Amino acid sequence: MTSVDKIEYRVQRLRERLAREDISELGVRIEVRGAGALIWGHVSGADTRAAVLRIAAEELAGVDWQEDLTVNRATPPDHAEELS
């Protein structure tokens, strides 16, 4: 098994955990990029983002990975938007 195969296996385990665990986060995408991985997408809140990063750190320990997760705002804005 090559190092890329090992990373793909670990990424797949991460995908399964994100879908299976309490957070059930299906809006997160994980891509293998060379010898590393990129985790990106939208999550429902800061707690969910923290859980995704914790699980990723567990599953991808020793792998170079980056994240670009956006927290979607679930509440309306508290002020009017200023347009010029």
N, C-alpha and C positions, 0 to 999 in steps of 0.2 A: 504494500500500500504506500503510495507516494505521499508527500507532505500535503499536496493539494487535495488528494483524496481524504486525508485525515481532517483537513479543515472543512471540506464539504460535509463530511459525516457529522462533525461537531456543530456546524451551522444547521443541519437538518434536525439534530437533537434540540437545539435552541428553538427553532420554529415550532417543534412539537410541544415543548414546555410552555411557550408563550400561548399556544392555542389551548392547552390542556389545563393549566393551573388557574387559580382563582381569578387572575386578571383577564383571562380569555381575550388577549389582545391580538386581533387579526389584522389591524391596520398597520402593523409594523412589517417592513420588508427587510430582508437580510440578503446581501449579495456577497459572494466570494470575489475578492479583488486581489489576484496574485496570491501572495502568501498571507493575506489578511482578509478582513471582512468589513463591510459597511452596514450599519444598522440605521434605517431611516424610516420616516413615516409620521403619522399623526397618532397621538394618544389622547385619552379623555381627561387627564389631569396630571398634576405634579406627582401625586403618589404613584400613579400608574407608571409614569416615566421612571421614577426611582426604582420601582419593582422590575421593570424591563432591564434597566442598567445593571441591577444586582444579579438577575438571572443570567444576563449576557456575560458578566464578569465570571460567574461560576462556570458556565459552559465553555467559554472561550479563554480560559486561563492559559497564559503562555502564547496566545495568538495576538498579533497586532490588529486591533480593531478600532474603528471610529464610529461615532454616532451623530446623527442629525435628526433628532426627534423634536417634533413641534407639538406643544400642548394646545389643544383646541379649547377656546373659551366657551364654556357651557352657559354662561350668564350674559345678559345683554350689557352693553357698555353703560357706565354710570354717568356719562356726560355726552352732550351733543358733539358731533363732529364739526369742526370749523372748516368751512370751505371758503376759498378766496376767489 
